[in-house]
Amino acid sequence: MAQLHDFISYFEDSGLADSIREDDTLFPLIESVHVIAICLVVGSILVLDLRLLGLASIQRPVSRLTSAILPVIWATFALAATSGALLFMSNATKYLANGYFVAKMLLICAAGANMLVFHLICAKDLPQWEKDALPPLRARIAGALSILLWIAVVACGRWIGFTMRNALAAGS
């Protein structure tokens, strides 16, 4: 545990973290990029999940929609993760003590696990059902679970901002 604390402190005590923390425009700029990237990630995932639920884009095969959307999802996820890491390093120890931050990280992991299960198990027989307006139940469950997980990620992200503001004000 001490090694993790040292690792976290190394980044939190860096010049870059100081700049993000102290500059009046840098933190809000990075936070804005993070929020926009999250919107693009969740919006792109939602398109695919709604297709899996049979509620949108039912005229498009799932594989065609997936191949069109996955590059957008991965690019915007990389941007969200990078901007999120920069925000995190500015007050890492306070973020780690924030239950909403921890919940957000766990929910992102759960969403990733849901995606892996879908691609490795649910989509094994994709060519058999991908053109159906209503995919099989297991695909619909994966889509619904994805939507719920990403809504929870966004909600926790918003709560981080509100609770961190109070924690940082109390620590000043």
C-alpha positions in Angstrom: 0.0 0.0 0.0 2.9 2.3 0.7 4.2 1.8 -2.8 0.9 2.8 -4.3 0.8 5.9 -2.1 4.4 6.8 -3.2 3.4 6.2 -6.9 0.3 8.4 -6.5 2.3 11.1 -4.7 4.9 11.1 -7.4 2.4 12.3 -9.9 0.4 14.5 -7.6 3.6 16.3 -6.6 4.8 16.8 -10.2 5.1 20.2 -11.9 2.4 19.2 -14.3 0.0 18.4 -11.5 0.9 21.7 -9.8 0.2 23.6 -13.1 -3.2 21.9 -13.5 -4.1 22.6 -9.9 -2.9 26.2 -9.7 -3.7 27.6 -13.2 -7.0 29.4 -13.4 -7.8 28.1 -16.9 -5.9 24.8 -17.3 -8.1 22.7 -15.0 -11.4 24.0 -16.5 -10.0 23.5 -20.0 -9.0 19.9 -19.3 -12.3 19.3 -17.5 -14.2 20.6 -20.5 -12.3 18.3 -22.9 -13.1 15.4 -20.5 -16.8 16.1 -20.4 -17.0 16.5 -24.2 -15.1 13.3 -24.7 -17.3 11.4 -22.2 -20.4 12.7 -24.0 -19.0 11.4 -27.3 -18.1 8.0 -25.8 -21.5 7.5 -24.1 -23.4 8.8 -27.2 -21.5 6.5 -29.5 -22.0 3.5 -27.2 -25.7 4.4 -26.9 -26.1 4.2 -30.7 -24.8 0.6 -30.6 -26.7 -0.3 -27.5 -30.0 1.0 -28.9 -29.4 -1.2 -31.9 -28.8 -4.2 -29.7 -32.1 -3.4 -28.0 -33.8 -3.3 -31.4 -34.8 0.3 -30.8 -32.7 2.2 -33.4 -30.8 1.5 -36.7 -32.6 -1.8 -37.1 -32.1 -1.6 -40.9 -28.3 -1.8 -40.4 -26.5 -5.1 -39.6 -24.9 -5.0 -36.1 -21.4 -5.7 -37.5 -21.6 -2.8 -39.9 -22.7 -0.4 -37.2 -20.1 -1.7 -34.8 -17.3 -1.3 -37.4 -18.4 2.2 -38.0 -18.8 3.3 -34.4 -15.9 1.4 -32.6 -13.2 3.7 -34.0 -15.1 6.7 -32.6 -15.6 5.1 -29.3 -12.0 4.1 -28.9 -10.6 7.5 -30.0 -12.9 9.4 -27.7 -12.4 7.0 -24.9 -8.6 7.6 -25.2 -9.2 11.3 -25.0 -11.5 10.9 -22.0 -9.0 8.7 -20.3 -6.1 11.0 -21.0 -7.9 14.1 -19.8 -9.3 12.2 -16.8 -5.8 11.1 -15.9 -4.6 14.7 -16.0 -7.5 15.8 -13.7 -6.8 12.9 -11.4 -3.1 13.7 -11.0 -4.0 17.2 -9.9 -5.5 15.9 -6.6 -4.9 12.2 -6.7 -5.1 11.5 -3.0 -8.4 13.4 -2.7 -9.9 11.6 -5.7 -8.9 8.2 -4.3 -10.7 9.2 -1.0 -13.8 10.1 -3.0 -16.4 7.3 -3.1 -18.0 8.6 -6.3 -14.6 8.5 -8.0 -13.9 4.9 -6.9 -17.5 4.0 -8.0 -16.9 5.6 -11.4 -13.7 3.6 -11.9 -15.4 0.4 -10.9 -18.4 1.1 -13.2 -16.1 1.8 -16.1 -14.4 -1.6 -15.4 -17.8 -3.3 -15.3 -18.8 -1.6 -18.6 -15.6 -2.9 -20.1 -16.3 -6.4 -18.8 -19.8 -6.2 -20.2 -18.3 -5.3 -23.6 -15.8 -8.1 -23.5 -18.5 -10.6 -22.6 -20.6 -9.4 -25.4 -17.9 -9.6 -28.0 -16.4 -12.9 -26.8 -19.6 -14.7 -25.9 -22.8 -13.0 -27.1 -21.6 -12.1 -30.5 -20.0 -15.5 -31.3 -23.0 -16.3 -33.6 -23.4 -12.7 -34.8 -23.8 -13.5 -38.5 -26.9 -15.6 -37.7 -28.8 -12.7 -36.0 -27.1 -9.4 -36.9 -29.7 -8.4 -39.5 -32.7 -9.3 -37.2 -34.6 -6.2 -36.1 -34.6 -7.7 -32.6 -31.4 -9.4 -31.6 -31.4 -12.4 -29.2 -32.1 -11.8 -25.5 -28.4 -12.1 -24.5 -27.5 -9.2 -26.8 -30.4 -7.1 -25.6 -29.3 -7.7 -22.0 -25.8 -6.7 -22.8 -27.1 -3.5 -24.5 -29.4 -2.6 -21.6 -26.7 -3.3 -19.0 -24.3 -1.1 -21.0 -26.7 1.8 -21.0 -27.3 1.4 -17.2 -23.6 1.2 -16.5 -22.7 4.3 -18.6 -25.5 6.3 -17.1 -24.1 5.4 -13.7 -20.6 6.4 -14.8 -21.9 9.8 -15.9 -23.9 10.3 -12.7 -20.9 9.4 -10.5 -18.7 11.7 -12.6 -21.0 14.6 -11.9 -21.1 13.8 -8.2 -17.3 13.8 -8.1 -17.3 17.4 -9.2 -19.7 18.4 -6.5 -18.1 16.5 -3.7 -14.5 17.4 -4.7 -15.4 21.0 -4.7 -16.5 20.7 -1.0 -13.5 18.5 -0.1 -11.0 21.0 -1.7 -12.7 24.0 -0.1 -12.5 22.3 3.3 -8.8 21.4 2.8 -7.8 24.9 1.9 
